[in-house]
Amino acid sequence: MSELQPHIPRLGEIELDRTGELADLRRMEVAQGRFLNRITDGITRALTDETEIDDGTARCIAHVLGRAFDRSSALADFGRTGEGDYLTLRDEYLALYTDAHITAITKEQIDWLGTYLVQRENTGTGRQFMNEHLPPKLPLLLVRTRIRVDGDEFLVNIPASWDSGEEDGLVDLLTDLHLPKDPALQAFLALPDVSAGVDNIMESFHATFVGTFKSDEEILRALSPLEDWESSLADWCINQGVDFDALEWSYAPLMDRLRGVYDVVERNGVLHAFTN
């Protein structure tokens, strides 16, 4: 899959067996001590270069985390072979991430690994909510994710700290909110800086939603000084002896200017506008 066509994860593509107990944290800590210098060096390089960790560092972190499970775990396999992706690894490392007994060092390493996986697959929103000079934090990284609600598929952004169980809860919520029948809400949730993980989705939606419009001209008349510009142009035409009807507006540059003020989402032939 090319970077131009990233794989957007779909809910339900991977389900882990949650019946077993979390593993051996002591065994993981021993492995962490053995590989700590190598991992630290990789993280230091990433911070210096303001980029993600490299493949070798990511696999080393996965190898260490995999020691908390067993050799058949997705983390252990990624550490050995480099095979695996965000969805196949996510629930395993997040089970550790939320464990009250892990250290701050382990949690930071999971932040780096999870961010690496999301960005490698080009499904993340980037570090727009994070300081690029500091280590990444999974709760601040949004992941473009396809979810199915009442048989229809929608694109939303969820925190990278969410596991599949939290996605299930989101599906239930969006079902209750009748998402398939609300095109404006669909457009809002697809905006790259909107997290479906907030507690007050509808409050955020209503606070930013401006309206739905049928054409560029309609939205420009509602949200820009188009009529004032037309009046000024008419005055100029009179002064210059130019037939006003001989002139034609180009809406494209005006729309570019409008998008600097509003988030405009085009869907099914209509435009939904939100304050940004």
KEKE-3310 file (N, C-alpha, C; in steps of 0.2 Angstrom, whole numbers, plus 5000, padded with zeros to 4 digits):
npx = (5004:5003:5010:5001:4989:4984:4981:4967:4962:4949:4936:4935:4944:4954:4954:4958:4962:4956:4955:4966:4978:4987:5003:5020:5027:5038:5048:5048:5053:5066:5071:5070:5080:5091:5091:5090:5099:5101:5088:5086:5096:5090:5079:5084:5090:5079:5072:5082:5082:5069:5059:5051:5055:5067:5066:5073:5074:5060:5057:5065:5059:5047:5050:5055:5043:5035:5040:5032:5022:5020:5030:5021:5015:5009:5017:5029:5032:5033:5044:5054:5053:5048:5036:5019:5006:4998:4985:4986:4995:4991:4981:4988:5000:4993:4986:4996:5000:4990:4991:4993:5005:5016:5031:5036:5045:5043:5030:5033:5040:5031:5023:5031:5032:5019:5016:5025:5020:5007:5011:5019:5010:5003:4991:4989:4986:4997:5008:5001:4995:5005:5021:5034:5047:5047:5044:5032:5014:5002:4988:4987:4988:4979:4970:4965:4951:4940:4923:4909:4892:4876:4876:4882:4898:4909:4921:4931:4941:4951:4958:4975:4977:4966:4959:4951:4940:4935:4933:4921:4912:4911:4905:4892:4888:4887:4878:4867:4866:4861:4870:4871:4860:4863:4871:4879:4885:4893:4902:4908:4914:4924:4933:4951:4956:4947:4942:4934:4934:4931:4921:4910:4903:4892:4890:4902:4900:4889:4893:4903:4897:4892:4883:4874:4877:4872:4880:4895:4893:4882:4887:4897:4890:4884:4894:4904:4910:4904:4893:4895:4907:4903:4895:4904:4911:4902:4900:4913:4912:4902:4909:4919:4913:4910:4902:4893:4888:4896:4907:4913:4912:4926:4925:4933:4946:4941:4934:4946:4951:4940:4941:4952:4946:4935:4932:4928:4918:4915:4902:4893:4888:4885:4890:4897:4900:4911:4917:4934)
npy = (4994:5011:5027:5036:5030:5026:5013:5013:5009:4997:4995:4980:4972:4966:4956:4953:4939:4941:4933:4928:4931:4946:4946:4942:4954:4956:4949:4956:4968:4964:4961:4974:4981:4975:4980:4993:5004:5004:5006:5019:5026:5026:5034:5046:5050:5052:5062:5072:5073:5077:5068:5052:5037:5025:5010:4999:5003:5003:4990:4984:4989:4983:4970:4970:4973:4962:4952:4952:4945:4931:4920:4919:4931:4946:4957:4951:4944:4955:4961:4951:4949:4961:4961:4966:4977:4993:4989:4975:4975:4985:4982:4974:4982:4992:4986:4985:4998:5004:4997:4998:4995:4997:5005:5023:5024:5013:5016:5028:5022:5015:5025:5030:5019:5016:5028:5028:5017:5021:5033:5027:5020:5031:5035:5044:5060:5068:5078:5089:5092:5092:5096:5096:5095:5087:5071:5060:5058:5046:5048:5061:5060:5058:5045:5041:5032:5019:5016:5006:5010:5006:4998:5007:5015:5025:5039:5043:5051:5044:5044:5038:5031:5023:5007:4992:4990:5002:5008:5001:5006:5019:5016:5012:5024:5033:5027:5029:5043:5044:5044:5040:5047:5061:5071:5083:5081:5070:5075:5084:5075:5070:5079:5083:5088:5085:5076:5060:5056:5064:5070:5077:5077:5082:5094:5101:5100:5107:5120:5123:5122:5130:5130:5123:5123:5125:5128:5136:5150:5152:5149:5159:5171:5170:5169:5178:5195:5196:5202:5216:5217:5216:5227:5237:5234:5237:5251:5255:5250:5259:5271:5269:5267:5254:5239:5231:5218:5212:5207:5194:5184:5175:5162:5153:5158:5166:5156:5149:5159:5159:5147:5149:5154:5147:5129:5120:5107:5097:5087:5075:5084:5096:5109:5109:5120:5125:5133:5136)
npz = (5000:4996:5001:4997:4997:5010:5022:5030:5046:5050:5061:5070:5062:5069:5083:5099:5110:5126:5137:5144:5157:5159:5156:5161:5169:5176:5168:5157:5162:5164:5151:5147:5154:5148:5135:5136:5134:5120:5115:5121:5114:5101:5103:5107:5096:5088:5094:5093:5079:5077:5073:5070:5079:5072:5062:5068:5081:5085:5083:5093:5104:5103:5105:5118:5125:5121:5129:5140:5136:5127:5116:5104:5103:5095:5097:5100:5088:5079:5084:5081:5067:5061:5055:5055:5060:5065:5069:5072:5083:5092:5103:5111:5116:5121:5132:5141:5142:5150:5161:5179:5185:5177:5172:5171:5161:5153:5148:5141:5131:5124:5120:5110:5101:5097:5091:5081:5073:5069:5062:5052:5044:5039:5044:5054:5062:5063:5073:5077:5089:5098:5106:5096:5100:5111:5119:5110:5114:5116:5119:5113:5099:5085:5076:5060:5056:5051:5054:5057:5056:5059:5047:5038:5033:5040:5042:5055:5068:5080:5097:5098:5109:5112:5113:5105:5112:5117:5104:5101:5110:5105:5093:5098:5104:5093:5085:5093:5092:5079:5068:5053:5048:5048:5039:5041:5054:5051:5042:5051:5060:5052:5050:5051:5064:5073:5087:5090:5102:5112:5126:5124:5111:5103:5109:5105:5091:5089:5093:5083:5071:5056:5045:5031:5014:4997:4986:4980:4978:4986:4999:5000:4999:5011:5021:5018:5013:5000:4994:4997:4990:4977:4976:4977:4966:4956:4958:4953:4940:4935:4936:4927:4916:4912:4907:4919:4918:4910:4917:4926:4941:4948:4958:4964:4970:4980:4987:4992:5000:5010:5015:5024:5035:5038:5041:5028:5021:5008:5003:4995:4985:4993:5004:5020:5033:5046:5060:5062)
capx = (5000:5007:5008:4996:4983:4985:4976:4963:4959:4942:4934:4934:4949:4958:4951:4963:4959:4957:4954:4972:4980:4993:5009:5025:5030:5045:5052:5048:5058:5073:5073:5071:5086:5096:5091:5088:5104:5100:5082:5087:5100:5086:5074:5088:5091:5072:5071:5087:5080:5062:5056:5049:5060:5068:5063:5076:5072:5053:5057:5068:5054:5042:5053:5055:5036:5033:5042:5027:5017:5024:5033:5016:5011:5010:5023:5035:5033:5035:5051:5058:5052:5046:5030:5014:5004:4995:4979:4988:4999:4988:4978:4993:5004:4989:4985:5002:5000:4985:4992:4995:5011:5021:5035:5035:5050:5039:5025:5036:5042:5025:5021:5035:5031:5012:5016:5029:5016:5002:5013:5021:5004:5000:4984:4988:4985:5003:5009:4998:4993:5010:5027:5039:5053:5046:5042:5025:5009:4997:4981:4986:4988:4972:4971:4959:4948:4933:4919:4902:4886:4870:4878:4886:4904:4911:4928:4932:4947:4950:4964:4979:4977:4960:4959:4945:4934:4933:4929:4915:4908:4910:4900:4886:4886:4886:4871:4862:4866:4859:4875:4870:4855:4866:4877:4883:4889:4898:4907:4912:4919:4929:4939:4957:4958:4941:4943:4928:4935:4929:4915:4904:4904:4887:4892:4907:4898:4884:4897:4907:4893:4889:4878:4875:4875:4871:4885:4900:4890:4878:4891:4901:4886:4882:4900:4910:4907:4903:4888:4899:4912:4899:4893:4910:4913:4897:4902:4919:4910:4899:4914:4924:4909:4911:4896:4894:4886:4902:4911:4911:4916:4929:4924:4939:4951:4937:4933:4952:4951:4935:4944:4957:4943:4931:4933:4922:4918:4910:4899:4886:4886:4883:4895:4896:4905:4912:4922:4940)
capy = (5000:5017:5032:5040:5026:5023:5009:5016:5003:4996:4992:4973:4969:4962:4955:4948:4935:4944:4929:4926:4936:4949:4942:4943:4961:4955:4946:4962:4973:4961:4963:4981:4983:4973:4984:5000:5009:5004:5010:5026:5030:5027:5039:5052:5052:5054:5069:5077:5075:5079:5063:5046:5032:5021:5003:4995:5005:5001:4982:4983:4991:4978:4964:4970:4973:4956:4948:4952:4940:4925:4921:4919:4937:4950:4961:4947:4943:4961:4961:4946:4949:4967:4960:4968:4984:4996:4986:4969:4976:4990:4980:4971:4987:4997:4983:4986:5005:5006:4993:5002:4993:4998:5011:5029:5023:5008:5020:5032:5018:5013:5031:5030:5013:5017:5034:5026:5013:5025:5037:5023:5019:5037:5036:5048:5067:5071:5080:5095:5094:5090:5099:5092:5094:5083:5064:5060:5055:5043:5052:5067:5058:5055:5040:5040:5025:5018:5013:5005:5012:5004:4996:5012:5016:5032:5040:5047:5051:5042:5044:5032:5027:5019:5000:4990:4990:5009:5009:4998:5011:5024:5014:5013:5031:5036:5024:5033:5050:5043:5047:5040:5052:5067:5072:5088:5078:5065:5080:5087:5070:5068:5085:5080:5090:5083:5069:5057:5053:5069:5068:5081:5077:5086:5101:5103:5100:5113:5126:5125:5121:5136:5129:5119:5127:5121:5130:5141:5156:5153:5150:5165:5176:5169:5170:5183:5201:5196:5207:5222:5218:5217:5234:5241:5233:5241:5258:5255:5250:5265:5277:5268:5266:5247:5236:5226:5211:5209:5205:5187:5183:5169:5160:5149:5161:5168:5150:5148:5164:5157:5141:5151:5156:5141:5122:5118:5100:5095:5080:5074:5090:5101:5111:5110:5124:5125:5138:5133)
capz = (5000:4995:5006:4994:4998:5017:5025:5036:5050:5051:5067:5069:5058:5074:5090:5103:5116:5132:5142:5147:5161:5157:5157:5166:5169:5178:5163:5152:5165:5163:5145:5146:5156:5144:5129:5138:5131:5113:5114:5123:5109:5096:5105:5107:5088:5085:5097:5089:5072:5077:5069:5073:5080:5066:5062:5073:5088:5086:5084:5099:5110:5103:5107:5125:5127:5119:5134:5145:5134:5125:5109:5099:5103:5089:5098:5100:5081:5076:5086:5077:5060:5058:5052:5059:5059:5070:5072:5075:5089:5096:5109:5116:5119:5126:5138:5145:5143:5155:5167:5184:5187:5172:5174:5166:5155:5148:5145:5136:5125:5121:5116:5104:5097:5094:5086:5075:5069:5066:5056:5046:5040:5036:5046:5059:5060:5064:5080:5078:5096:5103:5105:5092:5104:5117:5117:5109:5119:5112:5119:5109:5092:5082:5070:5055:5057:5048:5058:5053:5060:5056:5040:5034:5035:5041:5044:5061:5071:5087:5100:5097:5116:5112:5110:5101:5116:5117:5098:5101:5114:5101:5088:5101:5105:5086:5084:5097:5089:5072:5063:5046:5045:5050:5035:5044:5059:5047:5040:5057:5063:5047:5050:5054:5070:5078:5090:5092:5109:5117:5130:5122:5104:5101:5111:5100:5084:5088:5094:5078:5065:5054:5041:5025:5008:4990:4981:4982:4978:4992:5005:4999:5001:5018:5025:5016:5011:4993:4991:4997:4985:4971:4976:4976:4959:4952:4958:4949:4933:4933:4936:4922:4910:4910:4908:4925:4916:4906:4921:4929:4946:4949:4965:4967:4974:4985:4992:4995:5006:5015:5019:5029:5040:5040:5038:5023:5019:5003:5003:4991:4982:4997:5008:5027:5036:5053:5062:5064)
cpx = (5004:5005:5002:4989:4984:4980:4973:4960:4952:4941:4932:4939:4953:4955:4956:4959:4961:4956:4960:4974:4986:4999:5014:5029:5037:5050:5053:5053:5065:5075:5074:5077:5092:5096:5090:5093:5102:5093:5082:5091:5095:5081:5078:5089:5084:5071:5076:5084:5073:5058:5053:5055:5061:5065:5066:5074:5065:5053:5060:5063:5049:5044:5053:5048:5033:5035:5037:5022:5021:5026:5028:5013:5013:5016:5029:5037:5036:5043:5056:5058:5051:5039:5024:5012:5001:4990:4981:4992:4996:4985:4983:4997:4999:4986:4990:5002:4995:4986:4995:5002:5017:5025:5034:5040:5046:5034:5027:5038:5036:5022:5025:5033:5024:5012:5020:5024:5011:5005:5016:5016:5001:4993:4983:4988:4991:5003:5006:4996:4999:5016:5032:5045:5053:5043:5034:5021:5004:4990:4981:4987:4982:4974:4964:4957:4941:4929:4912:4897:4880:4871:4881:4893:4906:4918:4928:4939:4947:4957:4968:4980:4971:4961:4952:4939:4931:4930:4922:4910:4906:4904:4893:4883:4884:4879:4866:4861:4863:4864:4873:4864:4857:4872:4882:4888:4894:4903:4911:4917:4924:4935:4945:4959:4952:4942:4936:4928:4933:4922:4909:4904:4898:4888:4897:4905:4893:4888:4901:4903:4890:4883:4879:4873:4876:4877:4890:4897:4886:4882:4895:4896:4884:4888:4905:4906:4906:4898:4891:4904:4908:4897:4898:4912:4908:4898:4908:4917:4906:4904:4918:4920:4909:4904:4897:4893:4891:4907:4909:4915:4920:4929:4929:4943:4947:4935:4940:4953:4946:4938:4949:4953:4938:4934:4927:4923:4913:4908:4893:4884:4884:4890:4893:4902:4905:4918:4928:4945)
cpy = (5006:5022:5036:5037:5023:5018:5012:5010:5003:4993:4984:4969:4964:4962:4950:4944:4938:4940:4927:4932:4939:4946:4944:4949:4961:4953:4952:4967:4970:4963:4970:4984:4981:4977:4991:5005:5009:5008:5017:5030:5031:5033:5046:5054:5055:5061:5074:5079:5077:5074:5057:5041:5028:5014:4999:4997:5002:4993:4980:4984:4985:4971:4964:4970:4966:4951:4947:4947:4933:4925:4921:4926:4941:4955:4957:4945:4949:4962:4957:4947:4956:4967:4962:4975:4986:4992:4979:4970:4980:4987:4977:4977:4991:4993:4984:4994:5007:5002:4998:5001:4994:5005:5017:5028:5018:5012:5025:5028:5016:5019:5031:5025:5014:5023:5032:5022:5017:5030:5033:5021:5025:5037:5041:5056:5071:5074:5087:5097:5093:5095:5094:5091:5089:5076:5064:5057:5052:5046:5058:5066:5055:5051:5040:5033:5025:5014:5012:5006:5010:5002:5000:5013:5023:5033:5045:5047:5050:5043:5038:5028:5023:5012:4998:4991:4997:5011:5006:5003:5017:5022:5015:5020:5034:5033:5028:5040:5050:5046:5046:5045:5059:5069:5078:5085:5073:5070:5082:5081:5068:5074:5082:5082:5089:5076:5066:5055:5058:5067:5071:5082:5082:5093:5104:5104:5107:5120:5128:5125:5128:5135:5125:5123:5123:5123:5135:5148:5157:5153:5156:5171:5176:5171:5174:5189:5201:5201:5214:5223:5219:5224:5239:5241:5237:5248:5259:5255:5256:5271:5276:5267:5259:5244:5230:5219:5208:5206:5198:5186:5176:5167:5156:5152:5164:5162:5148:5153:5162:5152:5143:5153:5151:5135:5121:5111:5099:5088:5079:5080:5096:5103:5112:5114:5124:5130:5134:5136)
cpz = (5000:5000:5003:4995:5005:5019:5031:5040:5050:5057:5066:5065:5063:5080:5094:5108:5122:5138:5147:5152:5157:5159:5163:5165:5171:5172:5158:5155:5164:5156:5143:5148:5152:5137:5130:5134:5123:5111:5116:5117:5103:5097:5105:5100:5086:5088:5094:5082:5071:5072:5073:5074:5073:5067:5067:5080:5090:5087:5091:5105:5109:5106:5115:5128:5126:5125:5140:5143:5133:5118:5103:5099:5097:5091:5098:5092:5078:5078:5082:5070:5057:5055:5057:5058:5065:5073:5075:5082:5094:5103:5114:5120:5123:5132:5143:5147:5149:5161:5173:5186:5183:5174:5169:5160:5150:5145:5140:5130:5121:5117:5110:5099:5093:5089:5080:5070:5065:5060:5051:5042:5037:5038:5052:5057:5061:5071:5080:5085:5101:5101:5102:5095:5110:5114:5115:5114:5115:5113:5115:5101:5090:5076:5066:5055:5054:5052:5055:5058:5056:5048:5036:5037:5035:5043:5049:5063:5078:5090:5099:5104:5117:5109:5107:5105:5116:5110:5098:5105:5109:5096:5092:5102:5098:5083:5087:5094:5082:5067:5056:5043:5046:5046:5038:5050:5056:5045:5045:5060:5059:5047:5054:5061:5075:5080:5092:5099:5114:5120:5128:5115:5101:5103:5106:5093:5084:5089:5088:5071:5063:5049:5035:5019:5002:4985:4983:4982:4984:4998:5005:5001:5008:5023:5023:5014:5003:4990:4992:4992:4978:4971:4974:4968:4954:4952:4953:4941:4931:4932:4929:4915:4907:4912:4914:4923:4912:4910:4924:4935:4946:4956:4968:4971:4981:4990:4995:5001:5011:5019:5024:5035:5043:5038:5034:5020:5014:5003:4999:4988:4986:5001:5015:5029:5043:5054:5064:5069)
residu = (MET:SER:GLU:LEU:GLN:PRO:HIS:ILE:PRO:ARG:LEU:GLY:GLU:ILE:GLU:LEU:ASP:ARG:THR:GLY:GLU:LEU:ALA:ASP:LEU:ARG:ARG:MET:GLU:VAL:ALA:GLN:GLY:ARG:PHE:LEU:ASN:ARG:ILE:THR:ASP:GLY:ILE:THR:ARG:ALA:LEU:THR:ASP:GLU:THR:GLU:ILE:ASP:ASP:GLY:THR:ALA:ARG:CYS:ILE:ALA:HIS:VAL:LEU:GLY:ARG:ALA:PHE:ASP:ARG:SER:SER:ALA:LEU:ALA:ASP:PHE:GLY:ARG:THR:GLY:GLU:GLY:ASP:TYR:LEU:THR:LEU:ARG:ASP:GLU:TYR:LEU:ALA:LEU:TYR:THR:ASP:ALA:HIS:ILE:THR:ALA:ILE:THR:LYS:GLU:GLN:ILE:ASP:TRP:LEU:GLY:THR:TYR:LEU:VAL:GLN:ARG:GLU:ASN:THR:GLY:THR:GLY:ARG:GLN:PHE:MET:ASN:GLU:HIS:LEU:PRO:PRO:LYS:LEU:PRO:LEU:LEU:LEU:VAL:ARG:THR:ARG:ILE:ARG:VAL:ASP:GLY:ASP:GLU:PHE:LEU:VAL:ASN:ILE:PRO:ALA:SER:TRP:ASP:SER:GLY:GLU:GLU:ASP:GLY:LEU:VAL:ASP:LEU:LEU:THR:ASP:LEU:HIS:LEU:PRO:LYS:ASP:PRO:ALA:LEU:GLN:ALA:PHE:LEU:ALA:LEU:PRO:ASP:VAL:SER:ALA:GLY:VAL:ASP:ASN:ILE:MET:GLU:SER:PHE:HIS:ALA:THR:PHE:VAL:GLY:THR:PHE:LYS:SER:ASP:GLU:GLU:ILE:LEU:ARG:ALA:LEU:SER:PRO:LEU:GLU:ASP:TRP:GLU:SER:SER:LEU:ALA:ASP:TRP:CYS:ILE:ASN:GLN:GLY:VAL:ASP:PHE:ASP:ALA:LEU:GLU:TRP:SER:TYR:ALA:PRO:LEU:MET:ASP:ARG:LEU:ARG:GLY:VAL:TYR:ASP:VAL:VAL:GLU:ARG:ASN:GLY:VAL:LEU:HIS:ALA:PHE:THR:ASN)
# end
